[in-house]
Amino acid sequence: MTVTLKDFYADWCGPCKTQDPILEEIEDDWDGGFEVEKVNVDEAQDVANEYQVRSLPTLVIENDDGIVERFVGVTQREDIEDALESAGA
């Protein structure tokens, strides 16, 4: 089972800069248990539209079966980890 966390962000997004260190900590601690895909909405509007991203940051956690969870706004570590576990990471 492949688990992916898509991080939709933009360089001008203040809250995205708050989200980044939280994601980096989880990545370090989980050591490859899931993939992270950073999606700059200014450069990849088609992907943002496909996932119906309207606000930033938006995190989408998905596995082989599809989207497991999505978070809008700065999301705390434990919520992200719970969703990763639900997805099978």
C-alpha positions in Angstrom: 0.0 0.0 0.0 1.4 3.3 -1.1 0.5 6.3 1.1 1.0 9.8 -0.2 0.7 13.1 1.5 0.1 15.9 -1.0 1.0 19.3 0.4 -0.7 22.1 -1.6 1.0 25.4 -1.0 2.2 28.7 -2.5 5.3 30.8 -1.8 3.1 33.7 -0.8 1.1 31.7 1.7 2.0 32.7 5.3 0.2 29.7 7.0 2.0 27.3 4.6 5.3 28.4 6.2 3.8 27.4 9.6 2.8 24.0 8.2 6.2 23.2 6.7 8.1 22.4 9.9 5.3 20.2 11.2 5.4 18.2 8.0 9.2 18.0 8.1 9.2 16.6 11.7 6.7 13.9 10.7 8.7 13.0 7.6 11.9 12.7 9.7 10.2 10.6 12.4 8.3 8.3 10.0 11.4 7.7 7.9 9.9 6.9 4.5 6.6 5.4 5.8 4.8 7.5 3.2 5.6 9.7 0.2 5.3 13.5 0.3 4.4 15.4 -2.8 4.7 19.2 -2.5 2.3 20.9 -5.0 2.9 24.6 -5.7 -0.6 25.7 -6.8 0.8 28.6 -8.9 2.8 26.1 -11.0 0.4 23.2 -11.0 -3.1 24.7 -11.2 -4.4 21.6 -13.0 -3.5 19.4 -10.1 -4.9 21.9 -7.6 -8.2 22.0 -9.6 -8.3 18.2 -9.9 -8.2 18.0 -6.0 -10.6 21.0 -5.7 -8.1 23.0 -3.6 -9.7 26.3 -2.7 -7.6 27.4 0.4 -4.0 27.0 1.5 -2.5 25.1 2.9 -4.4 22.0 2.0 -3.1 18.5 2.8 -4.5 15.4 1.0 -3.6 12.0 2.3 -4.3 9.2 -0.1 -3.5 5.5 -0.6 -4.1 3.0 -3.4 -7.9 3.2 -2.7 -8.1 7.0 -3.1 -8.3 10.0 -0.7 -8.4 9.0 3.0 -8.4 12.5 4.5 -8.0 16.1 3.6 -7.2 19.0 5.8 -7.6 22.7 5.1 -5.6 25.2 7.0 -2.6 24.6 9.3 -3.0 21.1 10.7 -1.5 19.7 13.9 0.9 16.8 13.9 -1.4 14.3 15.7 -4.2 14.8 13.3 -1.9 14.2 10.3 -0.4 11.1 12.0 -3.8 9.7 12.7 -4.8 10.1 9.1 -1.5 8.5 7.9 -2.2 5.5 10.2 -5.8 5.2 8.8 -4.3 5.2 5.3 -2.0 2.4 6.2 1.4 4.2 6.5 
